[in-house]
Amino acid sequence: MAKLIFEHNNEEIDLPENSPIAEACEDAGVPFACTEGVCGTCVIEIKDGKDNLTAPTQEEEDFLGEGTCDERLACQCRIKCGNVKISF
């Protein structure tokens, strides 16, 4: 199991390894609009554990810029393993 941690309230959500984080983020209050990586509504900041997420998608690189890893689009991220702490 992997763990997604929300910095604003220290809530911890257990997720299966290699699963999307979008639903857990939406349940925690991250705003969503298109869910396709185009609008950028769901930008989150990775506070800790960025290596435990999958590599940025092409949609993320197009929106956030290539090589950006501290900000991600929650609709595009998958948690590979370990702990990831985010803020929004």
C-alpha positions in Angstrom: 0.0 0.0 0.0 1.0 3.6 -0.6 0.0 6.6 1.4 -1.2 10.0 0.3 -0.9 12.7 3.0 -2.6 16.1 2.9 -0.5 18.8 4.5 -3.4 21.1 5.5 -5.0 18.6 7.9 -2.4 15.7 8.0 -5.1 13.3 6.7 -3.6 10.1 5.4 -5.2 8.0 2.7 -4.0 4.4 1.9 -4.0 3.7 -1.8 -3.1 0.6 -3.7 0.4 0.9 -5.4 0.3 2.4 -8.9 -3.2 3.8 -8.4 -4.5 7.3 -9.5 -4.7 9.9 -6.8 -7.5 11.9 -8.4 -10.4 10.5 -6.4 -8.6 10.8 -3.0 -7.6 14.4 -3.9 -11.1 15.4 -5.0 -12.6 13.9 -1.8 -10.1 16.0 0.2 -11.1 19.2 -1.5 -8.8 19.6 -4.5 -10.9 21.3 -7.2 -11.3 19.5 -10.5 -12.8 20.6 -13.8 -11.7 18.8 -17.0 -9.9 15.8 -15.5 -7.8 15.5 -18.7 -4.7 17.6 -17.8 -5.8 20.6 -19.9 -7.3 23.2 -17.5 -4.8 23.0 -14.6 -7.6 23.4 -12.0 -6.2 20.5 -10.0 -2.6 21.7 -9.5 -1.1 20.3 -6.3 2.3 20.9 -4.7 4.4 17.9 -3.8 5.9 18.6 -0.4 7.5 15.2 0.1 7.9 11.9 -1.8 7.8 13.2 -5.4 9.9 10.1 -6.4 7.0 8.0 -5.3 4.8 9.3 -8.1 4.8 8.3 -11.7 6.7 10.6 -14.1 4.8 13.6 -15.3 2.6 13.0 -18.3 2.8 14.9 -21.5 -0.2 16.9 -20.5 1.5 17.9 -17.2 4.7 18.9 -19.1 2.6 20.9 -21.6 0.8 22.8 -18.8 3.4 23.1 -16.0 6.6 23.0 -18.1 9.1 20.3 -18.8 11.0 19.0 -15.8 8.7 20.5 -13.2 8.2 18.0 -10.3 7.2 20.1 -7.3 3.8 20.9 -8.9 1.7 18.2 -10.5 -1.8 17.8 -11.9 -3.8 15.6 -9.5 -5.8 14.2 -12.4 -2.7 12.8 -14.1 -0.7 11.5 -11.1 -0.4 7.9 -10.0 1.2 6.9 -6.7 3.8 4.1 -7.2 4.6 3.3 -3.6 5.6 4.8 -0.2 4.4 8.1 1.1 3.5 11.3 -0.8 2.7 14.6 1.0 0.8 17.2 -0.9 -0.8 20.6 -0.5 -3.3 22.5 -2.6 
